[in-house]
């Protein structure tokens, strides 16, 4: 096992914190309280800004999609973090470094394999 129990606990805690933040952001967006809406409410924008406001909603929708994908990946990582397979690259089977997992605990590939994947895109 390349990750110690302490490292797994640290990763579990980090995942849970990030999931909580993402869940809050997604809930605000579901209720229509986007960051864009909040900013407009605070600044009492003029009618001339209506076009910009519509574009901002598109950005918010795209950000929601990104956040939902991250939430799903982190939820999956939380389920795997205590399993022996967590931290093994799905492509080459080598260990994913703890430093990489600290930054992206949902990683399923080592850095070398991730770079290969990106080149193929």
N, CA, C and O atoms as CSV, one atom per row, in Angstrom:
chain,resi,resn,atom,element,x,y,z
A,1,UNK,N,N,0.851,-1.173,0.000
A,1,UNK,CA,C,0.000,0.000,0.000
A,1,UNK,C,C,0.896,1.235,0.000
A,1,UNK,O,O,1.725,1.404,0.894
A,2,UNK,N,N,0.731,2.089,-0.992
A,2,UNK,CA,C,1.627,3.240,-1.088
A,2,UNK,C,C,1.114,4.445,-0.308
A,2,UNK,O,O,1.903,5.334,0.014
A,3,UNK,N,N,-0.164,4.506,0.003
A,3,UNK,CA,C,-0.702,5.604,0.810
A,3,UNK,C,C,-0.881,5.131,2.246
A,3,UNK,O,O,-1.428,4.057,2.495
A,4,UNK,N,N,-0.418,5.937,3.177
A,4,UNK,CA,C,-0.584,5.584,4.581
A,4,UNK,C,C,-2.025,5.866,5.008
A,4,UNK,O,O,-2.766,6.553,4.304
A,5,UNK,N,N,-2.407,5.338,6.146
A,5,UNK,CA,C,-3.745,5.601,6.676
A,5,UNK,C,C,-3.933,7.099,6.918
A,5,UNK,O,O,-5.008,7.643,6.665
A,6,UNK,N,N,-2.901,7.752,7.400
A,6,UNK,CA,C,-2.957,9.190,7.644
A,6,UNK,C,C,-3.180,9.973,6.346
A,6,UNK,O,O,-3.960,10.924,6.319
A,7,UNK,N,N,-2.498,9.574,5.283
A,7,UNK,CA,C,-2.670,10.234,3.992
A,7,UNK,C,C,-4.091,10.015,3.462
A,7,UNK,O,O,-4.707,10.937,2.929
A,8,UNK,N,N,-4.599,8.806,3.610
A,8,UNK,CA,C,-5.964,8.519,3.163
A,8,UNK,C,C,-6.980,9.351,3.946
A,8,UNK,O,O,-7.961,9.835,3.381
A,9,UNK,N,N,-6.743,9.514,5.237
A,9,UNK,CA,C,-7.636,10.339,6.057
A,9,UNK,C,C,-7.573,11.803,5.637
A,9,UNK,O,O,-8.594,12.490,5.582
A,10,UNK,N,N,-6.363,12.271,5.341
A,10,UNK,CA,C,-6.205,13.653,4.871
A,10,UNK,C,C,-6.947,13.865,3.557
A,10,UNK,O,O,-7.621,14.878,3.374
A,11,UNK,N,N,-6.821,12.913,2.652
A,11,UNK,CA,C,-7.508,13.003,1.364
A,11,UNK,C,C,-9.018,12.931,1.549
A,11,UNK,O,O,-9.759,13.664,0.894
A,12,UNK,N,N,-9.478,12.053,2.434
A,12,UNK,CA,C,-10.914,11.938,2.711
A,12,UNK,C,C,-11.464,13.261,3.207
A,12,UNK,O,O,-12.515,13.711,2.752
A,13,UNK,N,N,-10.762,13.883,4.133
A,13,UNK,CA,C,-11.194,15.165,4.683
A,13,UNK,C,C,-11.230,16.237,3.596
A,13,UNK,O,O,-12.192,17.001,3.512
A,14,UNK,N,N,-10.208,16.298,2.776
A,14,UNK,CA,C,-10.152,17.295,1.698
A,14,UNK,C,C,-11.287,17.088,0.705
A,14,UNK,O,O,-11.895,18.053,0.242
A,15,UNK,N,N,-11.572,15.835,0.379
A,15,UNK,CA,C,-12.671,15.532,-0.544
A,15,UNK,C,C,-13.998,15.980,0.067
A,15,UNK,O,O,-14.810,16.612,-0.609
A,16,UNK,N,N,-14.216,15.662,1.318
A,16,UNK,CA,C,-15.472,16.025,1.974
A,16,UNK,C,C,-15.668,17.535,2.025
A,16,UNK,O,O,-16.778,18.023,1.811
A,17,UNK,N,N,-14.610,18.272,2.303
A,17,UNK,CA,C,-14.692,19.737,2.344
A,17,UNK,C,C,-15.047,20.280,0.969
A,17,UNK,O,O,-15.931,21.127,0.842
A,18,UNK,N,N,-14.363,19.799,-0.058
A,18,UNK,CA,C,-14.633,20.280,-1.425
A,18,UNK,C,C,-16.044,19.899,-1.863
A,18,UNK,O,O,-16.723,20.699,-2.506
A,19,UNK,N,N,-16.495,18.694,-1.528
A,19,UNK,CA,C,-17.859,18.282,-1.876
A,19,UNK,C,C,-18.890,19.191,-1.223
A,19,UNK,O,O,-19.888,19.556,-1.843
A,20,UNK,N,N,-18.649,19.547,0.011
A,20,UNK,CA,C,-19.571,20.428,0.726
A,20,UNK,C,C,-19.667,21.793,0.046
A,20,UNK,O,O,-20.760,22.337,-0.114
A,21,UNK,N,N,-18.524,22.341,-0.353
A,21,UNK,CA,C,-18.515,23.630,-1.037
A,21,UNK,C,C,-19.229,23.552,-2.384
A,21,UNK,O,O,-20.025,24.426,-2.727
A,22,UNK,N,N,-18.936,22.499,-3.141
A,22,UNK,CA,C,-19.587,22.335,-4.438
A,22,UNK,C,C,-21.089,22.147,-4.282
A,22,UNK,O,O,-21.873,22.697,-5.055
A,23,UNK,N,N,-21.485,21.377,-3.291
A,23,UNK,CA,C,-22.903,21.141,-3.050
A,23,UNK,C,C,-23.623,22.458,-2.748
A,23,UNK,O,O,-24.735,22.681,-3.228
A,24,UNK,N,N,-23.001,23.316,-1.967
A,24,UNK,CA,C,-23.587,24.623,-1.659
A,24,UNK,C,C,-23.720,25.483,-2.909
A,24,UNK,O,O,-24.752,26.118,-3.124
A,25,UNK,N,N,-22.676,25.503,-3.731
A,25,UNK,CA,C,-22.716,26.287,-4.966
A,25,UNK,C,C,-23.802,25.772,-5.903
A,25,UNK,O,O,-24.558,26.555,-6.478
A,26,UNK,N,N,-23.874,24.463,-6.053
A,26,UNK,CA,C,-24.872,23.875,-6.943
A,26,UNK,C,C,-26.282,24.133,-6.430
A,26,UNK,O,O,-27.190,24.386,-7.222
A,27,UNK,N,N,-26.473,24.074,-5.141
A,27,UNK,CA,C,-27.793,24.337,-4.563
A,27,UNK,C,C,-28.213,25.783,-4.794
A,27,UNK,O,O,-29.369,26.046,-5.124
A,28,UNK,N,N,-27.298,26.709,-4.627
A,28,UNK,CA,C,-27.614,28.112,-4.904
A,28,UNK,C,C,-28.036,28.299,-6.355
A,28,UNK,O,O,-28.992,29.020,-6.643
A,29,UNK,N,N,-27.330,27.655,-7.253
A,29,UNK,CA,C,-27.684,27.775,-8.673
A,29,UNK,C,C,-29.040,27.136,-8.956
A,29,UNK,O,O,-29.822,27.675,-9.739
A,30,UNK,N,N,-29.330,25.996,-8.331
A,30,UNK,CA,C,-30.630,25.345,-8.526
A,30,UNK,C,C,-31.772,26.241,-8.057
A,30,UNK,O,O,-32.852,26.239,-8.647
A,31,UNK,N,N,-31.533,26.991,-7.016
A,31,UNK,CA,C,-32.564,27.878,-6.474
A,31,UNK,C,C,-32.594,29.213,-7.212
A,31,UNK,O,O,-33.398,30.085,-6.884
A,32,UNK,N,N,-31.729,29.376,-8.199
A,32,UNK,CA,C,-31.718,30.598,-8.986
A,32,UNK,C,C,-30.930,31.729,-8.361
A,32,UNK,O,O,-31.011,32.869,-8.817
A,33,UNK,N,N,-30.185,31.434,-7.344
A,33,UNK,CA,C,-29.389,32.465,-6.684
A,33,UNK,C,C,-27.943,32.383,-7.152
A,33,UNK,O,O,-27.029,32.139,-6.364
A,34,UNK,N,N,-27.759,32.589,-8.430
A,34,UNK,CA,C,-26.414,32.497,-8.990
A,34,UNK,C,C,-25.574,33.668,-8.523
A,34,UNK,O,O,-26.094,34.668,-8.028
A,35,UNK,N,N,-24.296,33.535,-8.683
A,35,UNK,CA,C,-23.401,34.640,-8.322
A,35,UNK,C,C,-23.694,35.858,-9.183
A,35,UNK,O,O,-23.542,36.992,-8.729
A,36,UNK,N,N,-24.113,35.630,-10.423
A,36,UNK,CA,C,-24.469,36.735,-11.310
A,36,UNK,C,C,-25.692,37.457,-10.755
A,36,UNK,O,O,-25.703,38.684,-10.658
A,37,UNK,N,N,-26.715,36.698,-10.393
A,37,UNK,CA,C,-27.927,37.308,-9.844
A,37,UNK,C,C,-27.621,38.082,-8.567
A,37,UNK,O,O,-28.131,39.183,-8.357
A,38,UNK,N,N,-26.799,37.504,-7.733
A,38,UNK,CA,C,-26.447,38.176,-6.491
A,38,UNK,C,C,-25.738,39.496,-6.772
A,38,UNK,O,O,-26.019,40.506,-6.126
A,39,UNK,N,N,-24.832,39.488,-7.720
A,39,UNK,CA,C,-24.096,40.714,-8.061
A,39,UNK,C,C,-25.046,41.768,-8.625
A,39,UNK,O,O,-24.940,42.946,-8.282
A,40,UNK,N,N,-25.973,41.350,-9.487
A,40,UNK,CA,C,-26.917,42.306,-10.055
A,40,UNK,C,C,-27.848,42.860,-8.993
A,40,UNK,O,O,-28.175,44.046,-9.010
A,41,UNK,N,N,-28.272,42.020,-8.080
A,41,UNK,CA,C,-29.136,42.492,-6.992
A,41,UNK,C,C,-28.416,43.531,-6.145
A,41,UNK,O,O,-29.008,44.529,-5.734
A,42,UNK,N,N,-27.144,43.293,-5.891
A,42,UNK,CA,C,-26.379,44.204,-5.059
A,42,UNK,C,C,-26.089,45.531,-5.750
A,42,UNK,O,O,-25.959,46.563,-5.092
A,43,UNK,N,N,-25.988,45.502,-7.070
A,43,UNK,CA,C,-25.577,46.704,-7.803
A,43,UNK,C,C,-26.715,47.429,-8.507
A,43,UNK,O,O,-26.485,48.499,-9.071
A,44,UNK,N,N,-27.939,46.890,-8.500
A,44,UNK,CA,C,-29.084,47.531,-9.133
A,44,UNK,C,C,-28.741,47.982,-10.554
A,44,UNK,O,O,-28.690,49.179,-10.838
A,45,UNK,N,N,-28.511,47.020,-11.434
A,45,UNK,CA,C,-28.093,47.295,-12.806
A,45,UNK,C,C,-29.203,47.933,-13.626
A,45,UNK,O,O,-30.386,47.750,-13.341
A,46,UNK,N,N,-28.805,48.684,-14.648
A,46,UNK,CA,C,-29.742,49.340,-15.556
A,46,UNK,C,C,-30.193,48.374,-16.636
A,46,UNK,O,O,-29.588,47.319,-16.823
A,47,UNK,N,N,-31.245,48.727,-17.343
A,47,UNK,CA,C,-31.809,47.893,-18.407
A,47,UNK,C,C,-30.811,47.667,-19.531
A,47,UNK,O,O,-30.886,46.648,-20.217
A,48,UNK,N,N,-29.891,48.581,-19.735
A,48,UNK,CA,C,-28.888,48.433,-20.803
A,48,UNK,C,C,-28.025,47.192,-20.608
A,48,UNK,O,O,-27.420,46.699,-21.560
A,49,UNK,N,N,-27.966,46.694,-19.393
A,49,UNK,CA,C,-27.126,45.541,-19.096
A,49,UNK,C,C,-27.837,44.211,-19.336
A,49,UNK,O,O,-27.273,43.160,-19.031
A,50,UNK,N,N,-29.036,44.223,-19.864
A,50,UNK,CA,C,-29.826,42.997,-20.029
A,50,UNK,C,C,-29.122,41.973,-20.922
A,50,UNK,O,O,-29.143,40.779,-20.623
A,51,UNK,N,N,-28.505,42.424,-22.004
A,51,UNK,CA,C,-27.800,41.490,-22.897
A,51,UNK,C,C,-26.632,40.828,-22.183
A,51,UNK,O,O,-26.429,39.618,-22.286
A,52,UNK,N,N,-25.878,41.623,-21.470
A,52,UNK,CA,C,-24.753,41.087,-20.705
A,52,UNK,C,C,-25.243,40.110,-19.665
A,52,UNK,O,O,-24.616,39.075,-19.437
A,53,UNK,N,N,-26.362,40.425,-19.029
A,53,UNK,CA,C,-26.926,39.561,-17.989
A,53,UNK,C,C,-27.272,38.185,-18.571
A,53,UNK,O,O,-27.041,37.164,-17.923
A,54,UNK,N,N,-27.831,38.154,-19.799
A,54,UNK,CA,C,-28.155,36.888,-20.447
A,54,UNK,C,C,-26.907,36.063,-20.718
A,54,UNK,O,O,-26.908,34.847,-20.527
A,55,UNK,N,N,-25.850,36.719,-21.160
A,55,UNK,CA,C,-24.586,36.021,-21.394
A,55,UNK,C,C,-23.985,35.482,-20.120
A,55,UNK,O,O,-23.373,34.414,-20.104
A,56,UNK,N,N,-24.166,36.233,-19.056
A,56,UNK,CA,C,-23.667,35.783,-17.757
A,56,UNK,C,C,-24.361,34.505,-17.315
A,56,UNK,O,O,-23.746,33.640,-16.693
A,57,UNK,N,N,-25.643,34.389,-17.638
A,57,UNK,CA,C,-26.384,33.171,-17.280
A,57,UNK,C,C,-25.837,31.955,-18.032
A,57,UNK,O,O,-25.809,30.848,-17.495
A,58,UNK,N,N,-25.402,32.168,-19.275
A,58,UNK,CA,C,-24.796,31.073,-20.028
A,58,UNK,C,C,-23.498,30.620,-19.366
A,58,UNK,O,O,-23.213,29.425,-19.279
A,59,UNK,N,N,-22.727,31.580,-18.907
A,59,UNK,CA,C,-21.477,31.267,-18.202
A,59,UNK,C,C,-21.796,30.499,-16.921
A,59,UNK,O,O,-21.131,29.514,-16.601
A,60,UNK,N,N,-22.813,30.952,-16.191
A,60,UNK,CA,C,-23.225,30.268,-14.956
A,60,UNK,C,C,-23.642,28.828,-15.244
A,60,UNK,O,O,-23.295,27.918,-14.491
A,61,UNK,N,N,-24.384,28.618,-16.329
A,61,UNK,CA,C,-24.827,27.268,-16.686
A,61,UNK,C,C,-23.626,26.380,-17.006
A,61,UNK,O,O,-23.576,25.220,-16.596
A,62,UNK,N,N,-22.677,26.922,-17.727
A,62,UNK,CA,C,-21.468,26.160,-18.045
A,62,UNK,C,C,-20.685,25.833,-16.779
A,62,UNK,O,O,-20.175,24.723,-16.631
A,63,UNK,N,N,-20.590,26.796,-15.869
A,63,UNK,CA,C,-19.886,26.561,-14.608
A,63,UNK,C,C,-20.609,25.511,-13.773
A,63,UNK,O,O,-19.967,24.707,-13.097
A,64,UNK,N,N,-21.926,25.513,-13.815
A,64,UNK,CA,C,-22.699,24.490,-13.096
A,64,UNK,C,C,-22.376,23.102,-13.626
A,64,UNK,O,O,-22.234,22.154,-12.854
A,65,UNK,N,N,-22.259,22.981,-14.949
A,65,UNK,CA,C,-21.913,21.693,-15.553
A,65,UNK,C,C,-20.533,21.232,-15.092
A,65,UNK,O,O,-20.340,20.062,-14.762
A,66,UNK,N,N,-19.587,22.149,-15.072
A,66,UNK,CA,C,-18.227,21.832,-14.629
A,66,UNK,C,C,-18.246,21.407,-13.163
A,66,UNK,O,O,-17.632,20.410,-12.784
A,67,UNK,N,N,-18.960,22.177,-12.347
A,67,UNK,CA,C,-19.043,21.852,-10.917
A,67,UNK,C,C,-19.713,20.504,-10.686
A,67,UNK,O,O,-19.288,19.748,-9.812
A,68,UNK,N,N,-20.751,20.192,-11.454
A,68,UNK,CA,C,-21.444,18.915,-11.288
A,68,UNK,C,C,-20.528,17.749,-11.652
A,68,UNK,O,O,-20.533,16.720,-10.976
A,69,UNK,N,N,-19.746,17.905,-12.712
A,69,UNK,CA,C,-18.803,16.849,-13.101
A,69,UNK,C,C,-17.743,16.653,-12.024
A,69,UNK,O,O,-17.374,15.522,-11.708
A,70,UNK,N,N,-17.254,17.756,-11.461
A,70,UNK,CA,C,-16.268,17.650,-10.384
A,70,UNK,C,C,-16.897,16.998,-9.154
A,70,UNK,O,O,-16.272,16.162,-8.502
A,71,UNK,N,N,-18.126,17.380,-8.839
A,71,UNK,CA,C,-18.838,16.803,-7.701
A,71,UNK,C,C,-18.971,15.284,-7.874
A,71,UNK,O,O,-18.714,14.522,-6.941
A,72,UNK,N,N,-19.369,14.858,-9.064
A,72,UNK,CA,C,-19.531,13.427,-9.341
A,72,UNK,C,C,-18.203,12.681,-9.219
A,72,UNK,O,O,-18.146,11.597,-8.638
A,73,UNK,N,N,-17.139,13.263,-9.766
A,73,UNK,CA,C,-15.813,12.634,-9.706
A,73,UNK,C,C,-15.312,12.551,-8.264
A,73,UNK,O,O,-14.728,11.544,-7.864
A,74,UNK,N,N,-15.540,13.609,-7.489
A,74,UNK,CA,C,-15.120,13.602,-6.089
A,74,UNK,C,C,-15.945,12.624,-5.261
A,74,UNK,O,O,-15.413,11.975,-4.360
A,75,UNK,N,N,-17.226,12.513,-5.552
A,75,UNK,CA,C,-18.079,11.539,-4.857
A,75,UNK,C,C,-17.570,10.122,-5.111
A,75,UNK,O,O,-17.536,9.284,-4.210
A,76,UNK,N,N,-17.180,9.880,-6.350
A,76,UNK,CA,C,-16.619,8.575,-6.700
A,76,UNK,C,C,-15.305,8.345,-5.970
A,76,UNK,O,O,-15.053,7.249,-5.468
A,77,UNK,N,N,-14.471,9.367,-5.910
A,77,UNK,CA,C,-13.182,9.259,-5.213
A,77,UNK,C,C,-13.388,8.992,-3.728
A,77,UNK,O,O,-12.637,8.228,-3.122
A,78,UNK,N,N,-14.400,9.615,-3.143
A,78,UNK,CA,C,-14.686,9.409,-1.723
A,78,UNK,C,C,-15.053,7.948,-1.449
A,78,UNK,O,O,-14.703,7.399,-0.405
A,79,UNK,N,N,-15.753,7.334,-2.384
A,79,UNK,CA,C,-16.110,5.922,-2.234
A,79,UNK,C,C,-14.887,5.010,-2.383
A,79,UNK,O,O,-14.840,3.929,-1.796
A,80,UNK,N,N,-13.906,5.448,-3.167
A,80,UNK,CA,C,-12.735,4.619,-3.449
A,80,UNK,C,C,-11.551,4.844,-2.519
A,80,UNK,O,O,-10.656,4.002,-2.448
A,81,UNK,N,N,-11.530,5.977,-1.796
A,81,UNK,CA,C,-10.323,6.391,-1.083
A,81,UNK,C,C,-9.808,5.351,-0.081
A,81,UNK,O,O,-8.603,5.292,0.164
A,82,UNK,N,N,-10.661,4.558,0.485
A,82,UNK,CA,C,-10.210,3.563,1.456
A,82,UNK,C,C,-9.991,2.182,0.840
A,82,UNK,O,O,-9.667,1.231,1.552
A,83,UNK,N,N,-10.164,2.067,-0.457
A,83,UNK,CA,C,-9.929,0.792,-1.135
A,83,UNK,C,C,-8.475,0.694,-1.575
A,83,UNK,O,O,-7.815,1.714,-1.774
A,84,UNK,N,N,-7.976,-0.524,-1.728
A,84,UNK,CA,C,-6.578,-0.694,-2.169
A,84,UNK,C,C,-6.319,-0.145,-3.575
A,84,UNK,O,O,-5.188,0.219,-3.898
A,85,UNK,N,N,-7.361,-0.083,-4.411
A,85,UNK,CA,C,-7.198,0.383,-5.789
A,85,UNK,C,C,-7.043,1.899,-5.891
A,85,UNK,O,O,-6.537,2.414,-6.888
A,86,UNK,N,N,-7.485,2.609,-4.847
A,86,UNK,CA,C,-7.399,4.068,-4.899
A,86,UNK,C,C,-5.926,4.478,-4.949
A,86,UNK,O,O,-5.102,3.999,-4.170
A,87,UNK,N,N,-5.623,5.366,-5.874
A,87,UNK,CA,C,-4.254,5.850,-6.013
A,87,UNK,C,C,-3.430,5.079,-7.021
A,87,UNK,O,O,-2.252,5.370,-7.224
A,88,UNK,N,N,-4.056,4.085,-7.658
A,88,UNK,CA,C,-3.379,3.360,-8.732
A,88,UNK,C,C,-3.862,3.889,-10.073
A,88,UNK,O,O,-5.061,4.078,-10.276
A,89,UNK,N,N,-2.945,4.123,-10.973
A,89,UNK,CA,C,-3.279,4.613,-12.304
A,89,UNK,C,C,-4.061,3.548,-13.064
A,89,UNK,O,O,-3.634,2.397,-13.149
A,90,UNK,N,N,-5.213,3.940,-13.616
A,90,UNK,CA,C,-6.031,2.986,-14.366
A,90,UNK,C,C,-5.405,2.622,-15.709
A,90,UNK,O,O,-5.781,1.618,-16.313
A,91,UNK,N,N,-4.463,3.421,-16.176
A,91,UNK,CA,C,-3.826,3.136,-17.459
A,91,UNK,C,C,-2.593,2.244,-17.327
A,91,UNK,O,O,-2.458,1.259,-18.052
A,92,UNK,N,N,-1.698,2.587,-16.408
A,92,UNK,CA,C,-0.430,1.849,-16.321
A,92,UNK,C,C,-0.289,1.022,-15.040
A,92,UNK,O,O,0.606,0.183,-14.946
A,93,UNK,N,N,-1.162,1.251,-14.054
A,93,UNK,CA,C,-1.103,0.488,-12.815
A,93,UNK,C,C,-0.079,0.990,-11.806
A,93,UNK,O,O,0.060,0.409,-10.730
A,94,UNK,N,N,0.634,2.050,-12.135
A,94,UNK,CA,C,1.615,2.624,-11.209
A,94,UNK,C,C,0.897,3.495,-10.178
A,94,UNK,O,O,-0.255,3.885,-10.368
A,95,UNK,N,N,1.595,3.790,-9.090
A,95,UNK,CA,C,1.024,4.629,-8.055
A,95,UNK,C,C,0.920,6.083,-8.521
A,95,UNK,O,O,1.823,6.601,-9.178
A,96,UNK,N,N,-0.175,6.722,-8.179
A,96,UNK,CA,C,-0.336,8.154,-8.382
A,96,UNK,C,C,0.274,8.808,-7.144
A,96,UNK,O,O,-0.016,8.400,-6.019
A,97,UNK,N,N,1.105,9.806,-7.345
A,97,UNK,CA,C,1.795,10.414,-6.206
A,97,UNK,C,C,0.807,11.077,-5.252
A,97,UNK,O,O,-0.242,11.573,-5.663
A,98,UNK,N,N,1.163,11.074,-3.977
A,98,UNK,CA,C,0.329,11.710,-2.962
A,98,UNK,C,C,0.170,13.195,-3.255
A,98,UNK,O,O,-0.904,13.755,-3.037
A,99,UNK,N,N,1.224,13.839,-3.745
A,99,UNK,CA,C,1.135,15.271,-4.043
A,99,UNK,C,C,0.093,15.534,-5.138
A,99,UNK,O,O,-0.631,16.526,-5.072
A,100,UNK,N,N,0.014,14.662,-6.134
A,100,UNK,CA,C,-1.010,14.811,-7.189
A,100,UNK,C,C,-2.398,14.583,-6.607
A,100,UNK,O,O,-3.330,15.323,-6.923
A,101,UNK,N,N,-2.546,13.576,-5.766
A,101,UNK,CA,C,-3.846,13.277,-5.171
A,101,UNK,C,C,-4.308,14.398,-4.236
A,101,UNK,O,O,-5.508,14.635,-4.093
A,102,UNK,N,N,-3.358,15.083,-3.603
A,102,UNK,CA,C,-3.732,16.212,-2.747
A,102,UNK,C,C,-4.346,17.338,-3.576
A,102,UNK,O,O,-5.272,18.013,-3.126
A,103,UNK,N,N,-3.833,17.535,-4.774
A,103,UNK,CA,C,-4.336,18.588,-5.646
A,103,UNK,C,C,-5.618,18.142,-6.349
A,103,UNK,O,O,-6.574,18.910,-6.458
A,104,UNK,N,N,-5.629,16.907,-6.818
A,104,UNK,CA,C,-6.776,16.356,-7.542
A,104,UNK,C,C,-7.084,14.959,-7.007
A,104,UNK,O,O,-6.698,13.961,-7.615
A,105,UNK,N,N,-7.776,14.887,-5.872
A,105,UNK,CA,C,-8.035,13.578,-5.263
A,105,UNK,C,C,-8.907,12.659,-6.121
A,105,UNK,O,O,-8.984,11.458,-5.864
A,106,UNK,N,N,-9.554,13.218,-7.128
A,106,UNK,CA,C,-10.366,12.419,-8.030
A,106,UNK,C,C,-9.553,11.825,-9.187
A,106,UNK,O,O,-10.107,11.137,-10.045
A,107,UNK,N,N,-8.253,12.085,-9.211
A,107,UNK,CA,C,-7.392,11.576,-10.282
A,107,UNK,C,C,-7.437,10.057,-10.349
A,107,UNK,O,O,-7.392,9.363,-9.333
A,108,UNK,N,N,-7.525,9.572,-11.570
A,108,UNK,CA,C,-7.472,8.128,-11.786
A,108,UNK,C,C,-6.248,7.736,-12.612
A,108,UNK,O,O,-6.019,6.555,-12.877
A,109,UNK,N,N,-5.465,8.738,-13.015
A,109,UNK,CA,C,-4.260,8.489,-13.814
A,109,UNK,C,C,-3.060,9.189,-13.182
A,109,UNK,O,O,-3.181,10.243,-12.558
A,110,UNK,N,N,-1.912,8.572,-13.363
A,110,UNK,CA,C,-0.681,9.235,-12.947
A,110,UNK,C,C,-0.430,10.396,-13.911
A,110,UNK,O,O,-1.070,10.490,-14.958
A,111,UNK,N,N,0.479,11.255,-13.561
A,111,UNK,CA,C,0.752,12.438,-14.369
A,111,UNK,C,C,1.241,12.080,-15.768
A,111,UNK,O,O,0.849,12.723,-16.741
A,112,UNK,N,N,2.084,11.073,-15.879
A,112,UNK,CA,C,2.613,10.672,-17.195
A,112,UNK,C,C,1.486,10.203,-18.110
A,112,UNK,O,O,1.435,10.587,-19.278
A,113,UNK,N,N,0.588,9.382,-17.589
A,113,UNK,CA,C,-0.525,8.883,-18.402
A,113,UNK,C,C,-1.515,9.996,-18.724
A,113,UNK,O,O,-2.102,10.006,-19.806
A,114,UNK,N,N,-1.705,10.927,-17.804
A,114,UNK,CA,C,-2.598,12.065,-18.055
A,114,UNK,C,C,-2.054,12.903,-19.202
A,114,UNK,O,O,-2.815,13.355,-20.057
A,115,UNK,N,N,-0.742,13.113,-19.227
A,115,UNK,CA,C,-0.130,13.880,-20.318
A,115,UNK,C,C,-0.322,13.149,-21.663
A,115,UNK,O,O,-0.584,13.781,-22.686
A,116,UNK,N,N,-0.189,11.835,-21.648
A,116,UNK,CA,C,-0.427,11.064,-22.874
A,116,UNK,C,C,-1.869,11.212,-23.349
A,116,UNK,O,O,-2.123,11.362,-24.544
A,117,UNK,N,N,-2.798,11.169,-22.420
A,117,UNK,CA,C,-4.220,11.345,-22.754
A,117,UNK,C,C,-4.467,12.715,-23.372
A,117,UNK,O,O,-5.210,12.835,-24.347
A,118,UNK,N,N,-3.853,13.736,-22.815
A,118,UNK,CA,C,-4.054,15.090,-23.315
A,118,UNK,C,C,-3.479,15.261,-24.715
A,118,UNK,O,O,-4.044,15.991,-25.528
A,119,UNK,N,N,-2.384,14.610,-25.002
A,119,UNK,CA,C,-1.778,14.694,-26.345
A,119,UNK,C,C,-2.657,14.048,-27.386
A,119,UNK,O,O,-2.675,14.481,-28.538
A,120,UNK,N,N,-3.392,13.014,-26.998
A,120,UNK,CA,C,-4.278,12.303,-27.926
A,120,UNK,C,C,-5.532,13.082,-28.260
A,120,UNK,O,O,-6.200,12.789,-29.252
A,121,UNK,N,N,-5.861,14.079,-27.438
A,121,UNK,CA,C,-7.090,14.854,-27.667
A,121,UNK,C,C,-6.929,15.781,-28.793
A,121,UNK,O,O,-7.861,16.513,-29.128
